[in-house]
Amino acid sequence: MGYPTSPVAGIDPAGVNDANAQAEGVADAVETSMQFDKEFDASGLACPLPIVKTKKSLNDMAPGQVLRVVATDPGSVCDMAAFAEQTGNTLLESGEEGGKYVFFLKKA
């Protein structure tokens, strides 16, 4: 199993903040039934490539569409939240699924 996700605190390898992450509403597993229009698999890519390629994927989408991003880079947890905030896109959900980090972004 991987590390818990937290868009604010980052990764907590020791598991110290598990209770805090759950209290903040951070999902340990992503709801796989969420509807999305496009998927981008950034598995194996290291910073900054998951964000760079996520931006490129979103550029090809219409406002309101949802992009599902799968990543293995632990840094993508904080990066994706910051990217969404800076670009005006909405991070609908983030979590972990099968040892990978999964994000759902709604294009602004």
N, C-alpha and C positions, 0 to 999 in steps of 0.2 A: 504494500500500500504506500502511497505517496504522502506528501505533506499536506496539512490543511491549508485552505486558501483564505486569504484575508486581503481585501483591496486596500485596507488602511495600514495594517501592521506588517504586511509582507508575509514572509514564510517563517514558520515557527517550528524548526526541525525537532526540537525537544518535546513538542506537544504541550508546552506550558500554557499557551493561550487557547487551547481547544475550547474551553468553556466560554471564553470571551468571544471567540469567533462565532460560536453557535448563538450566543446572546445577541450578537450584532446581525444575525440573520444570514450569515454566510453559509452556503450549502456545502456539505461534504460530498454530495453526489448531485449531479445536475439532472433536472427533470428532462428525460429524453423525449417526451411528447411535445415539447415546445416547437411550434411551427417556425420554420426558417426558409428563406428564399434561396440562399446560397451558402455553401460551406467551404471553408479554407482550412487545410490541414498544414499547420506550421510545425509539425512534429520534427524534431531533430535540428531545427533552426535555433541559433543563439541570437541574443540581443545584438543589434536592433532589428534583425530581419523579421521576426514575427509582427512587429508594429509596422514596419515599412510595407510589408506585403499585405497586411490587413488594410492599411490605408489604400493601397492599390485596388484591392478587392471591393472596398466600399465605393471607390470612385466609379466603378462600373455598374453601380446599383442605383435604383430610384429612391427618393426620400420615402421613408416609412418601411422600407424592406428590411428584413432581419438577416444578418450574417452570423453563422455559427463558426467559431474559430476554435480549433483544437491545437494545443501547444504542449511541449514537454519542458520548455525553459522555465524554471521557477521564477525568474525575474519577470516573466510575462504577467504574473498576477498583479503586481503593482503597476507595471507599465500599461496594461490594458485599461485599468481604472483611470490613470492619469491621461492616457490618450483620449478616452471618451470624454473626460471633463474638458480637455483643451480644445477638442474639435467640435463639441456640441452634439456628438452622437450619444445615444443612450446605451449604457451598459445594463441590459435588462436582467441578466443573470450571469453568475460565474460560479464555478465549482470544480469538482474533481470527478472524473469518470475513468475507471480502468487505469489509474496511475497517470492520467493526463489531465491537463487543465483545459476546461471548456468554457467558452464565453459566448454570449449572445448579445450582439450589438445591433441596435436599430439606427439606421442611417437618418441623420437630421435632414 
